[in-house]
Amino acid sequence: MTSSSPVLTLNLLPPEKLYCDFDNWSSMFSRDMKILWDRSHGVPLKKLPNGISDMIFPYLILALSDYKKSQLNNMSGIGIDNLLNLWFDKYLLNKDGYFELIKI
């Protein structure tokens, strides 16, 4: 007898680029932007000094929130905190407005 129970698959791998609208959000954090670009462009998020990673954190939360909203059907029930835990060590900040997946 064969069982044909459906298999649930969920891809929790991060997207290649996680876009954050820095132009929009930078009005709230405008004085931070120069420091962010100078000190963190191309550096993996987990290797940033504490002060810099604290400044980037709001942007990452906003980008994750936007991504989660755009993927509502696929991300239902997965919290931003879980995505943050899964993905924080996989991105670097790109000065073009992306958290870019680190190439291995």
C-alpha positions, 0 to 999 in steps of 0.5 A: 500500500502506498501513501500519498501524503502531501509534502510541505516544502518551504524555501527559507534561503534568503533572496539574492538581494534584499532591497531596502529603499534607503532614499525613503528611509534615510530621511529618518536616519539621514545623519547615519548614511555617510557613516554607513557607506564609509564603514560598511560597504561590502562588509558582511553584517556579522563582521561589522563593529557594534556601533555600525551594526546597531545603525544598520539594524533598523534598515535590515528590519525594514528590508525584511518586513518589505520582503515578508510582505511581498512574499506573504503567501510563502512567509505566512507564520514566519516571523521577522525575528526568525528571518533575522536569525537565519539570514543575519550572517548571510548578507553584506551591505551594498551601497546601491541600496541592497543587502546582498547575499555573500558569495561563497 
